Amino acid sequence: MELGSILASGWASGINLYGTVFLLGLANRLDWASTPPALGETWVLVLSGLLYAVEFVVDKIPWLDSPRPLVGTSSWWPRPRSTEKVKSVL
């Protein structure tokens, strides 16, 4: 299965991209699955885990969650370009 298909199926099942990348990297690091080696690098695990945790917490606080979609559409937020970043690492 291609990485793009895995990321798309993770997104479709309700797990966000950061969580999917983190779990795939963790699976690589712990030898649970054969995933691209770049996903198991420490900086990828730390960054994707941190972004997942931030998004999880922000989602639970109503006054932070409401403006989040507005910020998510701007060009400086990592979400719209995250797929390209993952592809460039691989």
Buried (B, 14 or more C-beta within 10 A) or exposed (E): EEBEEBBBEBBEEEBBBBBBBBBBBBBBBEEEEEBBEBBBBEEBBEBBBEBBEEBEEBEEEEEEEEEBEEEEEEEEEEBEEBBEEBEEEE
